[in-house]
């Protein structure tokens, strides 16, 4: 009789275990802090930003748990390949150098670089590039590097003036201290439509930047989940909310 009860109890336990859903796989996102608005730590040390919110949504949608830890930008890919984290995010651009080290998800954002001038100006893109103009750009950005390289290779003859923020560029442009400003499209559109600055976009420059999430080459399951999640996210109403929250004009 005792053996019968033991066998019955064991069978019930096995049935209960079989009916219990398996816990969601836990993944770690290594974020590059100080990459606002893509990724940052708030004053309390909590992760935030466009990428963090997007990955949280994808994780919920695709059924895996996610946590975020800050990484030294110089160690992000090595930590990823070593298995310390499962993905890396924080305004990562897909570049040829990065592709030599790891793989990326499908792009979730494409960002254009543009020139802006006063709305009363007759300057063209060609004038800015080769007309010996004073051009303002935010320091330590990919667009600043590209413009400096074009100047160094004698493909342009503007004089670069560096700023800490786009707001400072626009202030000097309106004040007449520079002839044109270089920035990303959503910043220019915000200046025109929300801040009502008397400026216009006169053309694109440099390569567009494709932003994505870095993944380990041998983690096909996670890559499939992230790519599927990005596809669902960009067709969900939350996508527009997210872009407006961090980029104002939804770019």
N, C-alpha and C positions, 0 to 999 in steps of 0.2 A: 504493500500500500504506500509505504514511504517513497519507494522508488517511482511509483506512479505519479505521486504529487510532485516529486522533483522533476520528472520528465515533463509533466504538464506545465510546471512553472518555467522551465527552461524554454519550452516551445513558445509560451506567451512572451517571454523576454525577447526571444529572437524575432517574433512577429512585431513587437513594439519597436525594436531597433530598426527593422526593415521599413517600418512605416514612418520613421523619423527622417525628415529631410536632411541631406548632408549639408554641413555648414558651408557657406560660400567661401570659395578660395580667397585668400587674403593676398593682396598685392601692395607693393610699395612704390610710390612715385617719388623719385628724387627731383626736387624742384630747385631751380636756380633762383635764389632770392635776389632782391634788388633789381628785378626785371619788370618793374611795374609798367603797364597794368597787367602783364601776363602772369607774374608771380611775385609775391613779396611776403614778408612777415609783418603782421600788424604790431602795434605797441605792446601787446601781450604775448608776442611770439607765436601767434596762430597763423597758419598758412592761409593765404588769400590770393585772389587774382583771377583773371580770365581763364587761364589754363587749369587752375585748381578747381574752379567751379564747373568747368566743362568736364573734367575727368571725374569729378564726383557724380555728375549726372550720368555719364557713360557707365560708371561702375554700378550704379543703382539699376540702370536700364538693362545691363548685360549680366547682372547677377553675381558680381564679385565684390568683396570688401576692399577698401582702399585706404591707405594712410599716406601721409606726405612728410618727407623729411628734407631739410635744406642740405644742399651739397655745395662744396667748393667748385666753382665753375671749371677750374683747371683739372678737376678729378672726376667730372660727371660721367664721361664715357668709360673711363677705366673702372669706376664703381659699378656701372651698368654691366659691363662685360664680365666683371668678377662675380656678379650675382648678388651684390649688396642691395641693389634696387632692381625693380622689374621694368621701369620706364624712367625717362628723364623728360622734363618739360620746363617751360619758362621762357617763352618767346624764342624757341629754337628754329633757326632757318635751315632749310635743306641746302647744304653746300657740297661741293665736290670733295672738300677735305673731310667733312663730317661723314660722307658716304663711304669713305675709305675705312672708317672705324666701326660703323654700325649701320642699322637700317632704320627707316622711318615709317610712321603710319602714313595714310593718305593725308594730304594737306587739309587743314581746317580753315586756313585763312591765307589770302593772297593780298599783299600790301604794296601799293604803288608809291613811287616817289614823284613829287611834282615841284615845279617852280611856281612861285606866286609873285605878283607885282602889284603896284597900286592900280586900281580900276581905271584911273585916268592915263596910265602909261601905255605907250605904243610899243614897248619892248616885246620881242618874240623870244622863243626858246633859243633860236640861233644867236640872237643878240646877247643873251645871258652867257652862252657858252663861249662865244668868240668876240664879244664886243668890249672887253676890258672893263667889265662891270664889277661892282662890289656885291658879293653874294654872301648872305648869312646862312649858317647851318649850325645845327646843334652838335656840340663836340662829342667825341667818343661814340659815334653812331656809324652804322654800316654806310649810310648815305654820305657822311662826312669823309669816310675812307675812300669811297668811290670817286667823289669829286676831287679829292686831293691827288688821287692816282691819275685822273684825267689831266689835271694841271701839270703834274710832274712829267707826263709823257707828251706834253705840248699839244694835246688835243683840245685844250681849252686855255683861255687866258684871263679868266676872272680872278679877282682877289678874294680869297676866302676870309671871312670874319666869323669867329667861333663864339657860340653862346651856350649858356647853361640850360636854356629852355626855349621852346617855340614862342612863348609869350614875349620874351625879350627880342626875338627876331622880328616879330610883328610890330612891336613898339618902335624899333629902329627903322623898320620899313616905312611906317606911317610918318615918322619924324624926318624921313629923307636922309638918314645916315647910311643906308644901304640901298642898292637899286633893286634887289630881288632877294627872295628867301627860298630856301630849299627845305622841304618837309614831306611827311607822308600825307597821302590824300585826305584821310579822315581829319587830320589836324587842320588842313587848309579849309575843308568844308565846314568844320566847326567854327573856324574864324569868320567865315563868310555868313553862315546861316544862323549861328547862335550868338557869337560875339559881335556880329554886324561890323566887322572890320571892312574898310573900303578897299578890299583886295580881290584879285581874280587869279584863277589858275590859267597858266599859259602853255602848259605842256608837261609831259612826263620826262624823267631822266633815269638813267641807270637801269639795272635789272629789277624786275619785280621780286619781292621776297615771298617765298613759300614757307609757311610756318606749319610745323607738325610735331609729333611726339616721337622721341627716340626709343627704340625697342631693341631687345637682344635678337641677333639673327636666328638663333635656334629656338625661339619661343613662338612657334607658329600659332599656338592656341590663343595666346594673348593678343598677338597681332590681328588675328581674325576677329576677336571680340572688340578690340579697340577700333578697327576699321569699320566694322558693322555699327558700333556705337556712334562713331562720328557721322556716318551716313544717316542714322536715325536722328541725331541731335540737330543737324543742319536743316532738317525738314520739320522739326518740332517748333511750336510757338516760343518755347523757352530760348531758342537760339537768338531770336530778335531781342528778347529781353536782355540776354547776356551781352550781346554786342552793344546795345544802347547803354547798358550799365557801365561798361568799361571804355567804349569807344565813341560814345555820344551819337555819332552819325551812322552807327551800324556797320562800320567797315571792319 
